[in-house]
Amino acid sequence: MKKALAITLGVVTSIGGFFDMGSIVLTGQTGARFGFSLVWVVALATITIVLYAEMAGRIATLSKRPVFDVVRERLGPGFGLANLGASFLINVITLVAEIAGVAIAFQLVTGVTYYLWVPLALILAFFVLWKVKFERMERAVGILGLTMLVFAVAMWRLHPDWSSVLHQTLLPSKPSSETLASYLYVGVALFGSAITPYELFFYSSGAVEEGWNKSDLLSNRISSYAGFIFGAVLSVTAIGVAALIFQPRHIGVHDLSTIALGPTFVLGKLGLAAFLIGLFMTTFGATLEVTLSNGYIVSQYFGWPWGKMLRPKQAARFNLVMIVSLLIGAFIVLTSLDPVAVTDIAMVFAAVGLPLTYFPILVVANDREYMGESGNGKVLNVVASVFLVVICIIALAAIPLMIWTKLGT
Amino acid sequence: MTRDIFDLDLDILDRQMLDSAGVPCGNVDDLELEFVDGPNKPPVVTKILTTPGALGPRIGGLTGRIITGIWRWFHPERDPQPVAIDWKDVVIVDFAVHLSVHREEAGLSRGEDWVRDHIIGKIPGA
């Protein structure tokens, strides 16, 4: 039973986290503008998140300490606080994108403008965080989020020339209509959308809360590998559908209704319905995860009681942080910023913030005091270090690229 | 992690504290060392300092002053001091610093209690 729970956590983290508003928007835009030429970025991001989620889960299992606890200890209170501030802000911008995604899902169903659905999204999120048993929510998100496989079905039904798809994926070449800077900029945003930092905060805190022990190490590995690889399949097929439908017709992706056209074009109403359910579940799941993450990181930095399994009364400040985050997020959605533009920017900032969280994880995963014999092996360390360097390069390049390309236009 | 030698910076500072009931009650924000056996002998850790009143000075600079300032603003006392816990109240140090005192007794539950009583506790279903 507990094993099943552990694996659910991984799959939910990836459905709500890996494939969320950020990925839905970015994969659509990427496919429409760059075809299959940026699929390698998804592969890169998947390996990175799999390696680091497994480490974070292992640390949480053996040391009973979630990621942000480790961050403060290793970075010290000053850099820890800087990371807290940055992560909190990135989470809030991400939350804006996710809440907008939930509201837009309602808009696409009813035709009523999404602004009016923001309060409903807010109340729904609050209610679930406040009252609903978490396992129940995890299962609902996990199972209904599977409808996003509609992209895989749609891609298969489009009968693409697979050898050409493979060729474009493995030997990527930037389309001549796009500049190299835009190519790299969208690549950075796509990378950020796949490995937004909140996924690790959520995953490791969940592992601590569910009281994983040594016997859960295997399920940790399975769930982090299987969960995120599943997320990657969704991302790649979503890029595929956009590449096959939008790119040849020169259709730009500026809103979610365009993205919804992909599955609808191939599978009709059924495709649209599956996409809308998936859109709602993934963005709603991510809304919960990001909100919880903000509660987790602030509480863990200051040493307050935290946890979704405690009653709100037993973790008052944790719950206060979550409520405040939700309110700020919903307020920003209502200021009528373009939700797709906000999502793009959130994902770039997500990429900027990664090294400050990933570095302490790699250090502690090597600490034999905690990890005993389950510390990182040599091969894993070499690979993880290489990816850490990649993350740092991406983080450093993100802002200059953003300015250089004027937000990728 | 049972052992005899601790690295104060890595193993004690910034670590989660749990009270006698096992409830999180802050982090080790700073330590107080005293020359108990005279100036020629090594100093001894006598107290754990915690709450933002101890965190602010440790971070230092403008950020530190802002943290201390916010903490003083919210504190009911006019000239508040950071909470100090005697080192003899530390039971064991593993993934957390376990204390033998209750959080209320140690003065560590003020913030949590205030938010619970004035905000969260008032929302139905809490």
Interface residues (C-beta under 8 A of the other chain):
Chain A: S63 K64 R65 D69 R72 E73 G76 P77 G78 G80 L81 W130 K131 S299 Q300 Y301 F302 G303 W304 P305 W306 R311 P312 K313 A316 R317 N319 L320 E369 Y370
Chain B: M1 L10 L13 D14 R15 Q16 M17 V23 P24 C25 G26 N27 D29 T50 P52 L55 R58 I59 G60 T63 I67 F95 A96 G111 E112 D113 V115 R116 I119 I120 G121 I123 G125 A126
